[in-house]
Amino acid sequence: MPPADPAGWSRLSRPLALLTFAYTLVLVVATHYPKPEELLGPNPPSDKTLHFVAYGLLGLLAAATLAATGRWSLRTVGALAAGLAVFAVLDEATQPAFGRSADVWDWAYDLIGLAAGIAVVAVARLRMITPAGGPQ
């Protein structure tokens, strides 16, 4: 029997999966666009900030999707994190084919962002399943 879903997360699994997929497509297009300054407008944040925020949101969306499916465990979160890390390195490594440059520091900020996004969902899950007074 699947675990109880008091917060109604399971109803969100399909919309979250679609949103994660759409965001991933936008992210790939944005990271491979030959002239990113055209997309960013005047006074953009630093490149590293953009990597952190972009991949933080990806980590958050992917982790929320995983949580909504009811399959959250140390193993599945680890697999998600590993898969997203591979995606990030492939995203970075393919940019030179589009006139962009690959940078190991960009990938590092991608990983930090992914970890932060996943951590936000992990903390939210813990707060939802732990009674208000903490474990007793």
C-alpha positions as CSV (number, residue, x, y, z in Angstrom):
1,M,0.0,0.0,0.0
2,P,1.4,3.5,-0.9
3,P,2.2,5.8,2.0
4,A,-0.5,8.3,3.1
5,D,-0.5,11.6,1.3
6,P,-1.9,14.1,3.7
7,A,-0.6,17.1,1.8
8,G,-2.1,16.0,-1.5
9,W,1.3,15.8,-3.2
10,S,0.3,12.9,-5.5
11,R,-2.2,15.2,-7.4
12,L,0.7,17.4,-8.2
13,S,3.0,14.8,-9.7
14,R,1.9,15.1,-13.3
15,P,1.8,18.9,-13.4
16,L,5.2,19.1,-11.7
17,A,6.6,16.6,-14.2
18,L,5.4,18.6,-17.1
19,L,6.7,21.9,-15.6
20,T,10.1,20.2,-14.9
21,F,10.3,19.0,-18.5
22,A,9.3,22.4,-19.9
23,Y,11.8,24.2,-17.6
24,T,14.5,21.7,-18.7
25,L,13.9,22.5,-22.3
26,V,14.0,26.3,-21.7
27,L,17.2,25.8,-19.7
28,V,18.9,23.8,-22.5
29,V,17.9,26.5,-25.1
30,A,19.1,29.3,-22.8
31,T,22.4,27.7,-22.0
32,H,23.1,27.0,-25.7
33,Y,22.0,30.3,-27.1
34,P,25.0,31.8,-28.9
35,K,24.5,35.3,-27.5
36,P,23.1,35.0,-24.0
37,E,23.5,38.7,-23.4
38,E,20.6,39.2,-25.8
39,L,18.4,37.1,-23.4
40,L,19.5,38.8,-20.2
41,G,19.0,42.5,-20.9
42,P,20.8,45.3,-19.1
43,N,22.6,44.7,-15.8
44,P,22.3,40.9,-15.6
45,P,23.5,39.0,-12.5
46,S,26.9,37.4,-12.6
47,D,27.3,34.2,-14.7
48,K,27.8,32.1,-11.6
49,T,24.7,33.5,-10.0
50,L,22.7,32.6,-13.1
51,H,24.1,29.1,-13.0
52,F,23.3,28.7,-9.3
53,V,19.7,30.0,-9.7
54,A,18.9,28.2,-12.9
55,Y,20.1,24.8,-11.6
56,G,18.7,25.5,-8.1
57,L,15.3,25.8,-9.7
58,L,15.8,22.6,-11.8
59,G,16.8,20.7,-8.6
60,L,13.8,22.1,-6.8
61,L,11.4,21.2,-9.6
62,A,12.8,17.7,-10.1
63,A,12.9,16.9,-6.4
64,A,9.4,18.2,-5.9
65,T,8.3,15.9,-8.8
66,L,10.0,13.0,-7.1
67,A,8.4,13.8,-3.8
68,A,5.0,14.1,-5.5
69,T,5.3,10.6,-6.9
70,G,5.7,9.1,-3.4
71,R,9.0,7.5,-4.3
72,W,11.2,9.7,-2.1
73,S,14.0,7.7,-0.5
74,L,17.7,8.1,0.0
75,R,18.3,5.9,-3.0
76,T,15.9,7.8,-5.4
77,V,17.2,11.2,-4.2
78,G,20.8,10.0,-4.8
79,A,19.9,8.8,-8.3
80,L,18.1,12.0,-9.0
81,A,21.1,14.1,-7.9
82,A,23.5,11.9,-9.9
83,G,21.3,12.1,-13.0
84,L,21.0,15.9,-12.7
85,A,24.8,16.2,-12.2
86,V,25.4,14.3,-15.4
87,F,22.8,16.4,-17.2
88,A,24.6,19.6,-16.0
89,V,28.0,18.4,-17.2
90,L,26.6,17.4,-20.6
91,D,24.9,20.8,-20.8
92,E,28.2,22.5,-20.1
93,A,30.2,20.2,-22.4
94,T,28.0,20.7,-25.4
95,Q,28.0,24.5,-25.3
96,P,31.2,25.0,-27.4
97,A,29.3,23.5,-30.4
98,F,27.0,26.5,-30.2
99,G,29.7,29.2,-29.9
100,R,29.7,29.2,-26.1
101,S,32.5,28.2,-23.8
102,A,32.5,25.3,-21.3
103,D,33.7,26.2,-17.8
104,V,34.2,23.8,-14.9
105,W,33.3,26.5,-12.5
106,D,29.9,26.9,-14.2
107,W,29.4,23.2,-13.6
108,A,30.4,23.6,-9.9
109,Y,27.8,26.3,-9.5
110,D,25.3,24.1,-11.3
111,L,26.0,21.4,-8.7
112,I,25.7,23.8,-5.8
113,G,22.4,25.0,-7.2
114,L,21.1,21.5,-7.7
115,A,22.0,20.6,-4.1
116,A,20.3,23.7,-2.8
117,G,17.1,23.0,-4.7
118,I,17.0,19.4,-3.6
119,A,17.7,20.4,0.0
120,V,14.7,22.8,0.0
121,V,12.4,20.0,-1.0
122,A,14.0,17.6,1.5
123,V,13.5,20.1,4.4
124,A,9.9,20.8,3.3
125,R,9.1,17.1,3.3
126,L,10.6,16.7,6.8
127,R,8.6,19.6,8.1
128,M,5.4,18.1,6.6
129,I,6.0,14.6,8.1
130,T,7.4,15.7,11.5
131,P,4.8,16.8,14.1
132,A,5.0,20.5,15.1
133,G,6.6,19.7,18.4
134,G,9.3,17.5,16.8
135,P,9.8,13.8,17.2
136,Q,8.4,12.3,20.4
